[in-house]
Amino acid sequence: MSDPQTPPNEAATDPSQPGEATPPAAPEPSAEARLAEMADAYLRAKAEAENARRRAEEEIAKARKFAVEGFAESLLPVKDSLEAAIARPDATPEQMLEGVHATLRQLAAALERNKVSEINPAPAAKFDPHQHQAISVVPSPQEPNTVVSVLQKGYLIADRVLRPALVMVAGQQ
């Protein structure tokens, strides 16, 4: 006969008894184990974020340090041309002038490749205080507040004024 305190079908579910048995449930992790696991995951995530921040700072520092590398590289042929001109003291004035023009073309091409463009307003162009700096106002038959002449070209770098053009502006006659 069975034990009065043991239910009759407990023997069938007891793993030590033959027949179909259910596997024991996995023990639940203790609260301390879960806390330790979560703390470890937090520390790993924090370290990963710190590493990503440090890598980003290093990349920014490199970008700043080498930002002018392309520009400097495009100016090297200009320097080479100037040094070659100096190395030829026997050049005729015509040869020197030809060399200066060729060097100026090299410089203009280098500036253009690096998004540096001229601000050279035509006579009678409307004065633009964002791109022009008025050196003087002169009486002129032109419409007032227009450019009479350019004393020095200005320059833009990617649509940002690097140096404004120095201009004389028409005033009342």
TIKEKE-94585 format. One record per residue: residue number from 1; residue in three letters; x, y, z of N, C-alpha, C in turn; chain. Coordinates in Angstrom, 2 decimals. Example, Ala and Ser with C-alpha at 12.3 -4.5 7.8 and 13.67 -1.06 7.14 Angstrom:
! TIKEKE-94585
ATOM,pos,code,nx,ny,nz,cax,cay,caz,cx,cy,cz,unit
ATOM,1,ALA,13.19,-5.69,7.80,12.30,-4.50,7.80,13.20,-3.30,7.80,A;
ATOM,2,SER,12.85,-2.25,7.08,13.67,-1.06,7.14,12.90,0.03,7.87,A;
***
This chain:
! TIKEKE-94585
ATOM,pos,code,nx,ny,nz,cax,cay,caz,cx,cy,cz,unit
ATOM,1,MET,0.81,-1.15,0.00,0.00,0.00,0.00,0.87,1.23,0.00,A;
ATOM,2,SER,0.33,2.36,-0.43,1.12,3.59,-0.52,1.04,4.35,0.78,A;
ATOM,3,ASP,2.01,5.21,0.93,2.10,6.06,2.11,0.90,6.98,2.14,A;
ATOM,4,PRO,0.25,7.14,3.27,-0.94,7.98,3.29,-0.65,9.45,2.98,A;
ATOM,5,GLN,0.58,9.92,3.17,0.86,11.31,2.89,1.34,11.53,1.47,A;
ATOM,6,THR,1.70,10.51,0.74,2.16,10.63,-0.64,1.00,10.38,-1.56,A;
ATOM,7,PRO,0.71,11.26,-2.50,-0.38,11.01,-3.44,-0.07,9.79,-4.28,A;
ATOM,8,PRO,-1.12,9.12,-4.75,-0.93,7.86,-5.47,-0.13,8.00,-6.76,A;
ATOM,9,ASN,-0.16,9.12,-7.52,0.54,9.18,-8.79,1.89,9.90,-8.69,A;
ATOM,10,GLU,2.39,10.16,-7.47,3.68,10.79,-7.31,4.80,9.89,-7.77,A;
ATOM,11,ALA,4.64,8.63,-7.63,5.67,7.68,-8.02,5.92,7.76,-9.51,A;
ATOM,12,ALA,4.92,8.07,-10.30,5.09,8.15,-11.75,5.88,9.38,-12.15,A;
ATOM,13,THR,5.86,10.42,-11.36,6.59,11.64,-11.72,7.94,11.72,-11.04,A;
ATOM,14,ASP,8.24,10.82,-10.18,9.52,10.81,-9.50,10.58,10.33,-10.48,A;
ATOM,15,PRO,11.64,11.14,-10.72,12.67,10.75,-11.69,13.38,9.47,-11.30,A;
ATOM,16,SER,13.41,9.11,-10.04,14.09,7.88,-9.66,13.24,6.66,-9.98,A;
ATOM,17,GLN,11.97,6.87,-10.25,11.07,5.78,-10.60,11.07,5.59,-12.11,A;
ATOM,18,PRO,10.95,4.38,-12.58,10.86,4.15,-14.03,9.55,4.69,-14.57,A;
ATOM,19,GLY,9.57,5.04,-15.85,8.38,5.58,-16.50,8.66,7.02,-16.96,A;
ATOM,20,GLU,7.62,7.71,-17.34,7.81,9.08,-17.83,8.04,10.01,-16.65,A;
ATOM,21,ALA,9.10,10.79,-16.78,9.43,11.71,-15.71,9.65,13.09,-16.31,A;
ATOM,22,THR,9.36,14.15,-15.60,9.62,15.50,-16.06,10.97,15.94,-15.50,A;
ATOM,23,PRO,11.76,16.61,-16.30,13.07,17.04,-15.80,12.88,18.10,-14.73,A;
ATOM,24,PRO,13.79,18.18,-13.82,13.66,19.18,-12.76,13.82,20.58,-13.36,A;
ATOM,25,ALA,13.15,21.56,-12.83,13.24,22.95,-13.31,14.62,23.49,-12.98,A;
ATOM,26,ALA,15.16,24.35,-13.90,16.47,24.94,-13.66,16.35,25.88,-12.48,A;
ATOM,27,PRO,17.34,25.87,-11.65,17.25,26.75,-10.50,17.30,28.21,-10.96,A;
ATOM,28,GLU,16.49,29.05,-10.39,16.49,30.46,-10.75,17.75,31.10,-10.18,A;
ATOM,29,PRO,18.36,32.00,-10.99,19.57,32.64,-10.46,19.20,33.53,-9.28,A;
ATOM,30,SER,20.10,33.57,-8.39,19.83,34.39,-7.21,19.88,35.86,-7.58,A;
ATOM,31,ALA,19.34,36.69,-6.77,19.32,38.13,-7.02,20.75,38.67,-7.08,A;
ATOM,32,GLU,21.65,38.14,-6.26,23.03,38.61,-6.27,23.72,38.25,-7.58,A;
ATOM,33,ALA,23.44,37.07,-8.11,24.04,36.66,-9.37,23.53,37.55,-10.51,A;
ATOM,34,ARG,22.26,37.84,-10.51,21.70,38.72,-11.55,22.27,40.13,-11.44,A;
ATOM,35,LEU,22.42,40.62,-10.22,22.99,41.95,-10.00,24.43,42.00,-10.50,A;
ATOM,36,ALA,25.18,40.95,-10.22,26.58,40.90,-10.67,26.64,40.87,-12.20,A;
ATOM,37,GLU,25.74,40.12,-12.82,25.70,40.04,-14.28,25.35,41.40,-14.89,A;
ATOM,38,MET,24.37,42.07,-14.30,23.97,43.38,-14.82,25.07,44.42,-14.60,A;
ATOM,39,ALA,25.75,44.37,-13.49,26.85,45.30,-13.21,27.98,45.07,-14.22,A;
ATOM,40,ASP,28.26,43.81,-14.52,29.30,43.50,-15.51,28.90,44.03,-16.89,A;
ATOM,41,ALA,27.63,43.84,-17.27,27.16,44.34,-18.57,27.24,45.87,-18.61,A;
ATOM,42,TYR,26.90,46.52,-17.51,26.99,47.98,-17.44,28.43,48.45,-17.61,A;
ATOM,43,LEU,29.34,47.83,-16.91,30.76,48.22,-17.01,31.30,48.00,-18.42,A;
ATOM,44,ARG,30.90,46.91,-19.04,31.35,46.65,-20.42,30.79,47.72,-21.37,A;
ATOM,45,ALA,29.52,48.06,-21.23,28.90,49.08,-22.09,29.55,50.44,-21.86,A;
ATOM,46,LYS,29.84,50.75,-20.61,30.50,52.02,-20.28,31.90,52.07,-20.90,A;
ATOM,47,ALA,32.63,50.99,-20.81,33.97,50.94,-21.39,33.91,51.06,-22.91,A;
ATOM,48,GLU,32.93,50.42,-23.53,32.78,50.50,-24.99,32.46,51.93,-25.41,A;
ATOM,49,ALA,31.58,52.60,-24.66,31.23,54.00,-24.97,32.45,54.89,-24.82,A;
ATOM,50,GLU,33.24,54.67,-23.79,34.46,55.46,-23.57,35.47,55.22,-24.70,A;
ATOM,51,ASN,35.60,53.99,-25.14,36.50,53.68,-26.27,36.03,54.34,-27.55,A;
ATOM,52,ALA,34.73,54.33,-27.80,34.18,54.97,-29.00,34.41,56.48,-28.95,A;
ATOM,53,ARG,34.22,57.09,-27.79,34.45,58.53,-27.63,35.93,58.87,-27.88,A;
ATOM,54,ARG,36.82,58.06,-27.32,38.25,58.29,-27.48,38.67,58.14,-28.95,A;
ATOM,55,ARG,38.13,57.12,-29.63,38.44,56.94,-31.05,37.95,58.12,-31.88,A;
ATOM,56,ALA,36.76,58.61,-31.56,36.20,59.76,-32.29,37.07,61.00,-32.06,A;
ATOM,57,GLU,37.52,61.22,-30.84,38.40,62.36,-30.55,39.71,62.25,-31.31,A;
ATOM,58,GLU,40.27,61.05,-31.38,41.52,60.85,-32.13,41.32,61.13,-33.61,A;
ATOM,59,GLU,40.19,60.68,-34.18,39.91,60.94,-35.59,39.73,62.42,-35.87,A;
ATOM,60,ILE,39.07,63.13,-34.96,38.89,64.58,-35.12,40.25,65.27,-35.05,A;
ATOM,61,ALA,41.09,64.87,-34.12,42.41,65.48,-34.00,43.24,65.24,-35.28,A;
ATOM,62,LYS,43.16,64.03,-35.83,43.88,63.74,-37.08,43.32,64.57,-38.23,A;
ATOM,63,ALA,42.00,64.70,-38.30,41.38,65.49,-39.37,41.83,66.94,-39.30,A;
ATOM,64,ARG,41.89,67.49,-38.09,42.35,68.87,-37.94,43.82,68.99,-38.31,A;
ATOM,65,LYS,44.61,68.05,-37.86,46.06,68.11,-38.10,46.39,68.03,-39.58,A;
ATOM,66,PHE,45.65,67.21,-40.32,45.97,66.99,-41.73,44.94,67.61,-42.67,A;
ATOM,67,ALA,44.15,68.57,-42.19,43.11,69.18,-43.01,43.68,69.89,-44.23,A;
ATOM,68,VAL,44.84,70.47,-44.11,45.42,71.24,-45.22,46.32,70.38,-46.10,A;
ATOM,69,GLU,46.37,69.09,-45.86,47.26,68.22,-46.61,47.01,68.31,-48.11,A;
ATOM,70,GLY,45.76,68.23,-48.53,45.43,68.30,-49.96,45.77,69.65,-50.55,A;
ATOM,71,PHE,45.48,70.70,-49.79,45.79,72.05,-50.25,47.29,72.23,-50.40,A;
ATOM,72,ALA,48.05,71.81,-49.40,49.50,71.94,-49.45,50.07,71.12,-50.61,A;
ATOM,73,GLU,49.51,69.95,-50.83,49.98,69.11,-51.93,49.75,69.78,-53.28,A;
ATOM,74,SER,48.64,70.49,-53.42,48.36,71.16,-54.70,49.23,72.41,-54.90,A;
ATOM,75,LEU,49.80,72.94,-53.81,50.68,74.11,-53.93,52.14,73.74,-54.20,A;
ATOM,76,LEU,52.51,72.50,-54.00,53.90,72.10,-54.20,54.41,72.35,-55.62,A;
ATOM,77,PRO,53.63,72.08,-56.69,54.12,72.41,-58.03,54.38,73.90,-58.23,A;
ATOM,78,VAL,53.60,74.74,-57.56,53.82,76.19,-57.64,55.17,76.53,-57.03,A;
ATOM,79,LYS,55.46,75.97,-55.87,56.75,76.20,-55.22,57.89,75.68,-56.09,A;
ATOM,80,ASP,57.71,74.50,-56.67,58.73,73.94,-57.56,59.01,74.88,-58.73,A;
ATOM,81,SER,57.96,75.45,-59.31,58.13,76.37,-60.44,58.89,77.62,-60.03,A;
ATOM,82,LEU,58.57,78.16,-58.87,59.26,79.35,-58.39,60.75,79.06,-58.13,A;
ATOM,83,GLU,61.03,77.90,-57.54,62.42,77.52,-57.29,63.18,77.32,-58.60,A;
ATOM,84,ALA,62.51,76.75,-59.60,63.15,76.55,-60.91,63.46,77.91,-61.55,A;
ATOM,85,ALA,62.59,78.88,-61.37,62.82,80.22,-61.94,64.03,80.88,-61.27,A;
ATOM,86,ILE,64.12,80.73,-59.96,65.26,81.31,-59.24,66.57,80.64,-59.65,A;
ATOM,87,ALA,66.51,79.36,-59.96,67.72,78.61,-60.33,68.25,78.99,-61.71,A;
ATOM,88,ARG,67.50,79.80,-62.48,67.94,80.20,-63.83,68.22,81.71,-63.87,A;
ATOM,89,PRO,69.35,82.13,-63.36,69.66,83.56,-63.36,69.93,84.12,-64.76,A;
ATOM,90,ASP,70.19,83.25,-65.72,70.49,83.70,-67.09,69.25,83.82,-67.97,A;
ATOM,91,ALA,68.03,83.65,-67.39,66.80,83.71,-68.18,66.55,85.14,-68.66,A;
ATOM,92,THR,66.01,85.23,-69.86,65.68,86.55,-70.42,64.40,87.05,-69.74,A;
ATOM,93,PRO,64.14,88.36,-69.81,62.90,88.88,-69.23,61.66,88.23,-69.83,A;
ATOM,94,GLU,61.70,87.90,-71.11,60.54,87.24,-71.75,60.33,85.85,-71.17,A;
ATOM,95,GLN,61.43,85.12,-70.95,61.32,83.78,-70.36,60.80,83.87,-68.92,A;
ATOM,96,MET,61.30,84.85,-68.19,60.83,85.03,-66.80,59.33,85.35,-66.77,A;
ATOM,97,LEU,58.90,86.24,-67.67,57.49,86.62,-67.72,56.63,85.41,-68.09,A;
ATOM,98,GLU,57.10,84.62,-69.03,56.37,83.41,-69.42,56.29,82.44,-68.25,A;
ATOM,99,GLY,57.39,82.30,-67.52,57.40,81.42,-66.34,56.47,81.92,-65.24,A;
ATOM,100,VAL,56.43,83.25,-65.05,55.54,83.82,-64.03,54.09,83.55,-64.40,A;
ATOM,101,HIS,53.75,83.72,-65.67,52.37,83.45,-66.11,52.02,81.97,-65.92,A;
ATOM,102,ALA,52.95,81.09,-66.25,52.70,79.65,-66.07,52.51,79.32,-64.59,A;
ATOM,103,THR,53.33,79.92,-63.73,53.22,79.69,-62.30,51.90,80.24,-61.75,A;
ATOM,104,LEU,51.49,81.39,-62.25,50.20,81.96,-61.83,49.05,81.04,-62.24,A;
ATOM,105,ARG,49.13,80.45,-63.42,48.09,79.49,-63.84,48.07,78.27,-62.92,A;
ATOM,106,GLN,49.26,77.79,-62.54,49.33,76.66,-61.61,48.68,77.03,-60.28,A;
ATOM,107,LEU,48.97,78.23,-59.78,48.41,78.67,-58.52,46.89,78.80,-58.61,A;
ATOM,108,ALA,46.40,79.38,-59.70,44.96,79.52,-59.89,44.28,78.16,-59.94,A;
ATOM,109,ALA,44.90,77.19,-60.62,44.34,75.84,-60.69,44.32,75.18,-59.31,A;
ATOM,110,ALA,45.39,75.37,-58.54,45.45,74.79,-57.20,44.36,75.39,-56.31,A;
ATOM,111,LEU,44.17,76.70,-56.40,43.12,77.34,-55.61,41.75,76.85,-56.04,A;
ATOM,112,GLU,41.53,76.73,-57.32,40.24,76.26,-57.83,39.94,74.84,-57.37,A;
ATOM,113,ARG,40.93,73.96,-57.41,40.75,72.58,-56.95,40.35,72.53,-55.48,A;
ATOM,114,ASN,40.77,73.54,-54.72,40.50,73.57,-53.29,39.35,74.52,-52.94,A;
ATOM,115,LYS,38.50,74.80,-53.93,37.27,75.58,-53.73,37.53,77.02,-53.28,A;
ATOM,116,VAL,38.68,77.59,-53.68,38.97,78.99,-53.41,38.70,79.75,-54.70,A;
ATOM,117,SER,37.77,80.71,-54.65,37.43,81.45,-55.86,37.57,82.95,-55.61,A;
ATOM,118,GLU,37.75,83.69,-56.69,37.96,85.13,-56.61,36.65,85.88,-56.43,A;
ATOM,119,ILE,36.76,86.99,-55.73,35.68,87.99,-55.69,36.26,89.18,-56.44,A;
ATOM,120,ASN,35.81,89.39,-57.65,36.32,90.47,-58.50,35.12,91.11,-59.20,A;
ATOM,121,PRO,34.42,92.00,-58.49,33.20,92.57,-59.08,33.51,93.45,-60.29,A;
ATOM,122,ALA,32.65,93.39,-61.25,32.78,94.22,-62.46,32.41,95.66,-62.12,A;
ATOM,123,PRO,32.95,96.62,-62.87,32.53,98.00,-62.65,31.00,98.10,-62.83,A;
ATOM,124,ALA,30.40,98.91,-62.00,28.95,99.16,-61.98,28.16,98.02,-61.31,A;
ATOM,125,ALA,28.86,97.02,-60.77,28.17,95.96,-60.02,27.67,96.54,-58.71,A;
ATOM,126,LYS,26.57,96.03,-58.22,26.00,96.50,-56.96,26.96,96.18,-55.82,A;
ATOM,127,PHE,27.20,97.14,-54.94,28.06,96.94,-53.77,27.41,95.93,-52.83,A;
ATOM,128,ASP,28.16,94.90,-52.46,27.67,93.86,-51.55,28.54,93.88,-50.29,A;
ATOM,129,PRO,28.02,94.37,-49.18,28.85,94.47,-47.97,29.30,93.12,-47.42,A;
ATOM,130,HIS,28.70,92.04,-47.87,29.10,90.71,-47.42,30.35,90.21,-48.16,A;
ATOM,131,GLN,30.59,90.76,-49.36,31.74,90.32,-50.15,32.71,91.44,-50.49,A;
ATOM,132,HIS,32.30,92.68,-50.28,33.14,93.83,-50.65,33.40,94.69,-49.42,A;
ATOM,133,GLN,34.56,95.33,-49.42,34.87,96.30,-48.39,35.13,97.62,-49.09,A;
ATOM,134,ALA,34.32,98.63,-48.81,34.47,99.94,-49.45,35.64,100.67,-48.80,A;
ATOM,135,ILE,36.61,101.05,-49.62,37.76,101.80,-49.15,37.45,103.29,-49.21,A;
ATOM,136,SER,36.74,103.68,-50.26,36.35,105.08,-50.37,35.10,105.20,-51.24,A;
ATOM,137,VAL,34.44,106.33,-51.07,33.27,106.66,-51.88,33.69,107.83,-52.75,A;
ATOM,138,VAL,33.53,107.67,-54.07,33.98,108.71,-55.00,32.80,109.19,-55.83,A;
ATOM,139,PRO,32.83,110.47,-56.21,31.77,110.96,-57.10,31.91,110.28,-58.46,A;
ATOM,140,SER,30.81,109.83,-59.00,30.85,109.08,-60.26,29.52,109.24,-60.98,A;
ATOM,141,PRO,29.56,109.21,-62.32,28.30,109.25,-63.06,27.50,107.95,-62.92,A;
ATOM,142,GLN,28.12,106.90,-62.37,27.43,105.62,-62.15,26.35,105.78,-61.10,A;
ATOM,143,GLU,25.49,104.82,-61.06,24.45,104.78,-60.04,25.12,104.69,-58.67,A;
ATOM,144,PRO,24.62,105.42,-57.68,25.22,105.36,-56.34,25.19,103.94,-55.78,A;
ATOM,145,ASN,26.17,103.66,-54.93,26.31,102.37,-54.25,26.64,101.23,-55.22,A;
ATOM,146,THR,27.39,101.57,-56.26,27.91,100.54,-57.18,29.42,100.62,-57.19,A;
ATOM,147,VAL,30.06,99.54,-57.61,31.52,99.45,-57.63,32.07,100.28,-58.78,A;
ATOM,148,VAL,33.02,101.17,-58.45,33.69,101.97,-59.47,34.96,101.24,-59.93,A;
ATOM,149,SER,35.74,100.77,-58.95,36.95,100.01,-59.30,37.32,99.07,-58.16,A;
ATOM,150,VAL,38.10,98.05,-58.51,38.56,97.06,-57.53,40.03,97.35,-57.25,A;
ATOM,151,LEU,40.36,97.60,-55.98,41.74,97.85,-55.59,42.48,96.54,-55.28,A;
ATOM,152,GLN,41.74,95.58,-54.74,42.33,94.28,-54.42,41.22,93.23,-54.49,A;
ATOM,153,LYS,41.49,92.15,-55.20,40.50,91.07,-55.30,40.26,90.44,-53.94,A;
ATOM,154,GLY,39.06,89.95,-53.77,38.73,89.19,-52.57,38.68,87.71,-52.92,A;
ATOM,155,TYR,38.48,86.88,-51.91,38.43,85.43,-52.14,37.38,84.78,-51.27,A;
ATOM,156,LEU,36.76,83.76,-51.84,35.80,82.90,-51.14,36.42,81.52,-51.02,A;
ATOM,157,ILE,36.11,80.85,-49.95,36.47,79.44,-49.84,35.18,78.70,-49.53,A;
ATOM,158,ALA,34.72,77.93,-50.52,33.45,77.19,-50.40,32.32,78.10,-49.95,A;
ATOM,159,ASP,32.12,79.20,-50.64,31.05,80.16,-50.41,31.16,80.94,-49.10,A;
ATOM,160,ARG,32.31,80.91,-48.46,32.54,81.68,-47.24,33.64,82.69,-47.56,A;
ATOM,161,VAL,33.44,83.94,-47.17,34.41,84.99,-47.50,35.69,84.77,-46.71,A;
ATOM,162,LEU,36.77,84.60,-47.47,38.10,84.47,-46.88,38.70,85.87,-46.71,A;
ATOM,163,ARG,38.54,86.68,-47.75,38.97,88.08,-47.73,38.03,88.86,-48.64,A;
ATOM,164,PRO,37.44,89.95,-48.15,36.56,90.74,-49.02,37.36,91.50,-50.06,A;
ATOM,165,ALA,36.72,91.80,-51.18,37.35,92.61,-52.21,37.37,94.05,-51.74,A;
ATOM,166,LEU,38.51,94.73,-51.92,38.62,96.14,-51.57,38.19,96.95,-52.78,A;
ATOM,167,VAL,37.16,97.77,-52.64,36.58,98.46,-53.77,36.37,99.95,-53.48,A;
ATOM,168,MET,36.29,100.69,-54.56,35.85,102.09,-54.48,34.40,102.10,-54.95,A;
ATOM,169,VAL,33.57,102.85,-54.25,32.13,102.82,-54.49,31.67,104.19,-54.99,A;
ATOM,170,ALA,30.72,104.18,-55.91,30.16,105.42,-56.44,29.25,106.07,-55.42,A;
ATOM,171,GLY,29.42,107.38,-55.30,28.56,108.14,-54.40,27.75,109.14,-55.21,A;
ATOM,172,GLN,27.13,110.09,-54.56,26.37,111.14,-55.23,27.35,112.03,-56.00,A;
ATOM,173,GLN,26.94,112.49,-57.15,27.82,113.34,-57.96,27.62,114.78,-57.68,A;
***
